[in-house]
Amino acid sequence: MRAAVEGAGVERPLPAALGRRAAVFLPAALPREGRFALWDPEGEAAGPDELVVVRQQGAAVRRRTVPAALIPVAQALPLLVAARRAPAAHPAARAWGAAALHALQMAARGRLIPGLSCDDHDVWRAGPLDAEDIAHLRAVAAAMPPEAYATPLPGRTPLELPRPDALLRAFLDAVADTLPRTPAAAHAVGAPYAAAQAQHLPGLREWAMEVAAGSDAGVQVSLRLDLSGYELFDRSDDPAAPERRAGAAVVQVHSLADPTLVIDAGRLWAGEGDEHFGPRARIDAVLALRRAARIWPPLAELMERPEPDVLPLSEDSLYELLGPAAPRLAAAGVAVHWPRDMVRSLTATAVVRPAPGSATDGTAFFDADELFSFSWQLALGDDRLTDAEMDMLAEAHRPVVRLRGQWVVVDPALVRKARKRELGLLAPVDALSVALTGSADVDGETVEAVPVGALAALHARLTGDAAIPAQPPGLDATLRDYQLRGLGWLDLMTSLGLGGCLADDMGLGKTITLIALHLHRSRSEPTLVVCPASLLGNWQREITRFAPGVPVRRFHGTDRSLPGADGGFVLTTYGTMRTSAAELAAHSWGMVVADEAQHIKNPNAATAKALRTIPAPARVALTGTPVENNLSELWALLDWTTPGLLGPLKTFRSRHARIVENGEEDGAVERLARLVRPFLLRRKKSDPGIAPELPPKTETDHPVPLTREQASLYQAVVRECMAVIEADEGIGRRAQIMKLLTALKQICNHPAQYLKEGPSRLAGRSGKLALLDELLDTILSEGGSVLVFTQYVAMARLLSEHLTARGIPSQLLHGGTPVARREEMVDRFQSGASPVFLLSLKAAGTGLNLTRAGHVIHYDRWWNPAVEEQATDRAYRIGQTQPVQVHRLIAEGTVEDRIADMLTAKRALADAVLGSGESALTELGDTELADLVSLRRPS
């Protein structure tokens, strides 16, 4: 064959690209010396070598010489594999690419057999080939275009081309002979089958013939297990008794040429099947069994018999086949066939059920003192085993048993679980956690767990749809559908003694839903509402409006008392509650409500600790932002509404929060969601059918340039602070980073804020202020009203002075504004008397109803999208009839610009579970921090 090529022995560089060249394999006497020829059927591409090809010309064929590039097999493999899926590649190259990929896969499976060439030199060949290999290669050969085997066989007259399947088999041998001879084997200089140089080994001729016979065998073997009668034996009755037979492995012989042909080895040795399997079938079967015995030694017993047809199995052998032996045999082409009625679906699940004698019926769950039983439950498919059946398995000393009319594989680990079923007792809160997550930790392993009995009924109630109640009597309003569903959910949770967090978007009517819940429960004890001071008036107005006749009083100010509060509402602030917790705890409450419950997000703060001391049969948290900065805040809310649900904070952080926040494990968010979802009802305005009457909301980011003064201050502060930060570490470094970020945000707002100047000269010094003036001029000229939020009271005061100097009516609300004054300011804005409302984000970002506004301007960023959305919802809420435009002012090229990009990603995470906030930036390294805060010129 090599004579057909001139210059075939010359090494040439790999072509830069395959292009549209065809590929053809040129075998050699030593398979590893074979070459690939790349040639252009169109005759356009040149090559450093020449190749003799046969081309069809009309009715005749002609031999001609064409330019070609000859490359070794090792260099050709990656090129061909890449061409396999390249549409622009020639079909011949793609066909050889498919063959190359299969050759590599065979080598990876260890299908390499040592042998000798015709002149007794060491070679590797591909094999043994199984039925799938043969079928695949036949398909490749059938798909080969003429250009893939266009080189004529040397010395043949008339002209003869190689058969594609024979050429493919030669190529497989070339790959097998090339790959093992790697630099890793270079230390074995001159060693057979390792060195690149040919080794003459005539003494191995007999051994090589036997190996070659096995590798080119036309049959393969499998084992069919016969376990009839096995259930009669049990060594546990007499441990000293000799080991009994557990069954037999019947050898089966399969034809590789026709995979549908199969015969028991006993029948083959009896002379049946010769017409189908051929005269060498028995020899090939023995050689195949000999190779299999090297993988699983018990098969060696068959080699001692004149007719290796049936292998008796001991229980130990059966255990091996159930364990690692069968997969190893299968990898070598020897399948193990189990009885048809054998099943491997015996499973163990941890189950939680009320302990015997428990009175828990699924109501007032946490009032129950009974513990829950935690144990293993074995099942066959979907059918749970009885205690008697599990006892039988616990006493089994064999790998296979007869159970419910079926052979069942018994895993020793399952036997241990059947013997020691009881896993202990669980407190109600732990049992509920296991039921909701569907998993439990057992001896450091996370296992599937399911509730049964009353706990399963409770699980179904919590995870199913709550019943929708009728409109409660005494409510002077018509609840929307989603509000009725929220009422039904709150009624379910409070009736179970579990509590819950209603986390609807601001403006969807959490207040009226809670008023409806109070009327629906119709308890004689009053409902205590704890809220920010700015919301006392709103709560009183809403109760008077929607539940006329229901008593409501404020427990606030110096002249406060509790007598006479039975049956209605008592309103108090977080500050008053903190100082009067003992007095409030001594009173009997039907329900305690924490409005804007993010005020108790820090469980170690005095406010949260004081609220926990006030007992109540039902606790409800209301908030639009159940998580502002990290998941510990979610724990604080739910541990108040349903104490113990999420376990201790330290455990919650390690088991859920840290994994979710760091994205360490797939499925962690969903696992945590399964646990908290029944206790937290979250609806957004964007959800289908929630608030279809709301007008559209448009959000716009306004990049504004810094003035020269701002840019100079910004760069100077970055230089000065970074020098200090780089020289510091620990708490001091983090404090310096926060100081830097605060300074930069103030400079972006206005130099006067950073320099702590008065309002004497503000115009012309801040890009944000200039844009604010433009926006206000446009809004006011159209008769509109606007909310302007800033997180800095000092900046709000500067803006107030600036607007006054311009003659624009405005009013300013901040944390120091008295409650009565706040209510008056809200009424003035809603009536249109003051079209510009300046608000401190922290003091006015929640609770207020300011639907007069058609525009919301965020003068600076809070760096938490959930908090900003709450502030926007002062205007974009139920009752809003006009489109709302949200404007965010962002200083170009500054830290604000980079943070805006980060907030986009954080907003997506907030919908699942929100990550950490601004404080996370203090953990940045010097390089990352410098990149974050450096001033960049707009492109």
PyMOL commands that set and color helices and strands:
alter all, ss='L'
color gray80, all
select helices_A, chain A and resi 2-4+31-33+73-83+91-108+131-143+146-149+164-178+183-185+202-215+230-232+235-237+265-269+274-277+281-295+297-304+315-331+365-367+387-394+412-419+428-437+454-463+481-495+510-521+533-546+574-579+581-585+597-600+606-612+631-641+649-662+668-679+708-726+730-749+751-754+767-781+793-806+819-831+841-844+865-872+895-910+918-923+926-933
alter helices_A, ss='H'
color red, helices_A
select strands_A, chain A and resi 5-6+22-26+35-39+49-57+60-72+112-116+122-126+219-226+245-255+262-264+310-314+336-337+342-343+346-354+372-380+383-384+400-403+406-409+422-426+439-442+445-451+500-502+527-531+552-555+569-573+591-595+619-622+680-681+697-704+786-790+810-813+836-840+855-858+884-891
alter strands_A, ss='S'
color yellow, strands_A
deselect
rebuild
show_as cartoon
